[in-house]
Amino acid sequence: MLVTNDDGVGSEGILQLAQAMRAHADVVVCAPRDNQSATSHSLTLSRVLRLREVAEGRFAVDGTPADSVFVALESEGRVLPRVPDLCLSGINHGLNLGVDVFYSGTVAAAREAALRGIPALALSADSAADLEAAAAVSVQLALALLAASPGVGRLLNVNFPPGRSWTARATIMGRRTYEGGVSFRKDPRGADYLWIGGNSARHHDAPGSDTEAFDEGVVGVTPLALDLTAKDASLAETVALSLR
């Protein structure tokens, strides 16, 4: 089993998750050397990468979360002895709800495995969630996914609300927006500099969603599609017909 994340190979979430899974499977960790939050599904193509074994069965890549999974699966035995039965990404320190999944390195790492035919879970937790308890629940979810979808590239996104004891339910992507997305400031010489990233998130009404589940203290389990083609083709047909 492959365990990865976007917070870095030494983060508490990945250590708790790997430890919990070792009671049920042979676990190999391959994750970014440093924090790579919000890097989405980027791959490092413009420079060399370094792979280092920081402890037995635990590898660090000086790249992105998707790099880490890519390297682990293409390492010709240097990282993984064979194709893993499952990939777990997390436990992320912070949530990945609604549109967060498009920016999330946690989700992207799991998606990279799913695209290669490996069932995968992206796992994220609120800062007030008990990580040890979340790791134990993650094991249950991982084993259930493996039993339900062996050898099939399926992707589930999971979020833990505050606390240490939860119920869970299947959800859809919710609507989550951020306020104050760019903060402009002045450096000592009077030049502008800025930070990207909203200070607070707002959840909009979306029945059956991951955001609704979180607000109710329930673990949301959201299936994410690997084929992003929209089912309604009418707009594409209208645009395409303009060239005829």
Secondary structure, 3 states (H helix, E strand, C coil): CEEECCCCCCCHHHHHHHHHHCCCCCCEEEEECCCCCCCCCCCCCCCCCCEEEEECCEEEECCCHHHHHHHHHCCCCCCCCCCCCCEEEEEEEECCCCCHHHHCHHHHHHHHHHHCCCCEEEEEECCCECHHHHHHHHHHHHHHHHHHCCCCCCEEEEEECCECCCCEEECECCEEEEECCEEEEECCCCCEEEEECCCEEEEECCCCEHHHHHHCCCEEEEEECCCCCCCCCHHHHHHHHCCC
